[in-house]
Amino acid sequence: MPSKTRVVTTINGEETEFLCEPRQSLLECLRDVLGLTGTKEGCNDGNCGACTVMLDGRIVTSCLVLGVEAQGSQIITVEGIAAGQELDPLQQAFLEGAALQCGICTPGFLVAAKALLDREPNPSEERIRFWLANNLCRCTGYDKIIRSIQKVAADRQEANT
């Protein structure tokens, strides 16, 4: 039986400690070890974006990051986007704009979109599409997703004026 490695990291603002095998992906650790099942497994080879999380401020596909690489890192998952029971404006916009169907891709889109809006408060449609190019959706098409992100950006701009 392979030995396990102790990993200490911060997930969604809380210091977290877990044991994992050196071969386990961060995705497996989040879902199977820590019970954070919001992050979804799509392709498991880094092509679909369903498992996107923020790792030290960068978006990554967690299926391609080893759990042991999270040592000392700051991780934000889809569970960390909401403020307790209150949905983040992005989550609310996705619901109101029907920007989701089956839900497999939705967590990855939400995390990636949050990272974009945190970095660029008012991105163009072209920039949003480019930023989300690594996130695939087979159900909704992309227009509702793009419009939902634009709505949140516009609402934030209006609130700041």
Protein Blocks (a to p, Z undefined) as FASTA:
>chain_A
ZZdddddddeehiacdddddfklcfklmmmmmnopakbccfklnopnommgcceehiacd
fklpcfklmgopacddfklmpghjaccfklmmmmmnopafnlmmmmmmmmmmmmmmmmmm
bacfklmmmmmmmpccfklommlmmmmmmmmmmmmmmmmZZ
